[in-house]
Amino acid sequence: MTLLISVFAAVICTVIWYKNAPKNEMMVGVLCWLYWGSSIMWFVDAVFEYAELGAEYFTPEAADMLNDTFLGLSVVALGMVIWVVALLIKDPKGVVKKALTKKEITT
C-alpha cells in the first residue's frame, strides 16, 4: 500500500507540474521529486520483501495492509509538509516577505 499511495501521489503531482510547467511558481517540482523518490524507495523495499517472502508477499494480512496504508498516508503528509516549508522559505510570490514587513498604522 505504501508503494501504491506514493506512486499515486507522484503521478498526480507530475500531472499538475506538467500542466503548469513553464511557470512553476508553486514549486510543484520539489513535491514531484519527493514523491518519486519515496516511490523508488518503496519499490526497492517491495522487491527485497518479495525476495524474502516469495509468493506469501501477495497475501498480506488485514492488519499489515492497514499499517501500510497509514504509513503511506504519513509519507504523503510529510512530503507536503516539507514542500510547504520549502515554499515558505523560498517565497516565490513574496507573500511572506510582504506580511512580515507590513507595518501597522496606528491612529
C-alpha positions in Angstrom: 0.0 0.0 0.0 2.9 2.4 0.7 4.2 1.9 -2.8 0.7 2.4 -4.4 -0.1 5.5 -2.4 3.3 7.0 -3.2 3.0 6.3 -6.9 -0.5 7.8 -7.0 0.8 11.0 -5.2 3.8 11.1 -7.6 1.6 10.8 -10.7 -0.9 13.4 -9.5 1.9 15.9 -8.7 3.6 15.2 -12.0 0.4 15.9 -13.9 -0.1 19.1 -12.0 3.6 20.1 -12.6 3.4 19.3 -16.3 0.2 21.3 -16.7 1.9 24.4 -15.2 5.4 23.6 -16.3 6.5 26.9 -17.7 5.6 28.9 -14.6 6.4 26.7 -11.7 5.5 29.4 -9.2 4.4 27.0 -6.6 7.5 24.8 -6.8 5.5 21.6 -7.5 8.6 20.1 -9.0 10.0 19.8 -5.5 6.9 17.8 -4.5 7.3 15.6 -7.6 10.9 14.8 -6.6 9.9 13.9 -3.0 7.1 11.6 -4.1 9.0 9.9 -6.9 11.9 9.4 -4.5 9.7 7.8 -2.0 8.1 5.6 -4.7 11.5 4.3 -5.7 12.3 3.7 -2.1 9.1 1.7 -1.6 9.7 -0.2 -4.8 13.1 -1.3 -3.7 11.6 -2.3 -0.3 8.9 -4.3 -2.1 11.5 -6.1 -4.3 13.6 -7.1 -1.3 10.5 -8.2 0.7 9.3 -10.3 -2.2 12.7 -11.9 -2.4 12.4 -12.8 1.3 8.8 -13.9 1.4 8.2 -15.2 -2.1 4.5 -15.8 -3.1 3.4 -15.0 0.5 4.2 -11.4 -0.2 0.9 -11.1 -2.3 -1.3 -12.3 0.6 -0.8 -9.7 3.4 -2.9 -9.8 6.5 -5.5 -7.0 7.0 -3.5 -5.5 9.9 -0.4 -5.3 7.8 -2.3 -3.6 5.0 -3.8 -1.1 7.4 -0.4 -0.3 8.9 1.0 0.1 5.3 -1.9 2.4 4.4 -1.2 4.7 7.4 2.5 4.7 6.6 1.8 5.6 3.0 -0.5 8.5 4.1 2.1 9.6 6.6 4.7 9.7 3.8 2.4 11.8 1.6 1.6 14.2 4.5 5.3 14.5 5.4 6.1 15.3 1.8 3.5 18.0 1.8 4.9 19.5 5.0 8.4 19.6 3.5 7.1 21.2 0.4 5.2 23.9 2.3 8.2 24.7 4.4 10.4 24.9 1.2 7.7 27.1 -0.4 7.6 29.4 2.6 11.4 29.7 2.7 11.7 30.3 -1.0 8.6 32.6 -1.1 8.4 32.9 -4.9 5.5 35.3 -4.8 6.9 37.4 -1.9 3.8 36.9 0.2 5.6 36.1 3.4 8.0 39.0 3.0 5.1 41.4 2.5 3.4 40.0 5.5 6.5 40.3 7.7 7.4 43.8 6.5 3.9 45.3 6.7 3.7 48.0 9.3 0.6 48.6 11.3 -0.9 52.1 11.1 -1.8 53.4 14.5 -4.1 56.4 14.9 
